[in-house]
Amino acid sequence: MKEFEQLTIEAAITGNRHTAWRALVLNPLITSGSRLEQALDEVIAAHPDLMSAFH
C-alpha cells in the first residue's frame, strides 16, 4: 500500500484535515496544489455520510 493510500484511510477514520491534505499532496493524480483545500472542502461537503469523521 502506498503512503497516500494509508494517509487517506487514516484521515477517513480520524477526520484529521491535515492528514487528508497530506494524502492529497502525495497522490500522483493531484498535479496542482492551488485548489487542493477547496477540493477537500467540496468533497467533505458533498459526502457527509461518508465523511462523518470530518463533521
C-alpha positions as CSV (number, residue, x, y, z in Angstrom):
1,M,0.0,0.0,0.0
2,K,1.3,3.4,-0.9
3,E,1.8,6.2,1.7
4,F,-1.0,8.3,0.2
5,E,-3.4,5.4,0.5
6,Q,-2.5,4.8,4.1
7,L,-2.9,8.5,4.9
8,T,-6.3,8.5,3.1
9,I,-7.5,5.7,5.3
10,E,-6.2,7.4,8.4
11,A,-7.8,10.7,7.5
12,A,-11.2,9.0,6.9
13,I,-11.1,7.3,10.3
14,T,-9.8,10.2,12.3
15,G,-11.3,13.2,10.4
16,N,-7.9,14.9,10.5
17,R,-7.9,17.5,7.8
18,H,-4.1,17.8,7.8
19,T,-3.7,14.1,7.2
20,A,-6.3,14.3,4.4
21,W,-4.3,17.2,2.9
22,R,-1.1,15.2,3.1
23,A,-2.7,12.3,1.3
24,L,-3.9,14.5,-1.5
25,V,-0.4,16.1,-1.9
26,L,1.2,12.7,-2.2
27,N,-1.4,11.3,-4.6
28,P,0.2,11.1,-8.1
29,L,-3.2,12.1,-9.7
30,I,-3.1,15.5,-8.0
31,T,-1.0,17.8,-10.2
32,S,-1.8,21.2,-8.7
33,G,-1.8,22.3,-5.1
34,S,-3.6,25.6,-5.8
35,R,-7.1,24.2,-5.5
36,L,-6.4,21.4,-3.0
37,E,-8.0,23.0,0.0
38,Q,-11.1,23.9,-2.0
39,A,-11.3,20.4,-3.4
40,L,-11.0,18.9,0.0
41,D,-13.8,21.1,1.4
42,E,-16.0,20.3,-1.6
43,V,-15.6,16.5,-1.2
44,I,-16.3,16.6,2.6
45,A,-19.4,18.8,2.0
46,A,-20.7,16.7,-0.9
47,H,-20.4,13.4,1.0
48,P,-21.3,14.0,4.7
49,D,-22.5,10.4,5.0
50,L,-19.0,9.1,4.0
51,M,-17.1,11.8,5.8
52,S,-18.8,11.8,9.2
53,A,-15.4,11.9,11.0
54,F,-14.8,15.4,9.5
55,H,-18.1,16.9,11.0
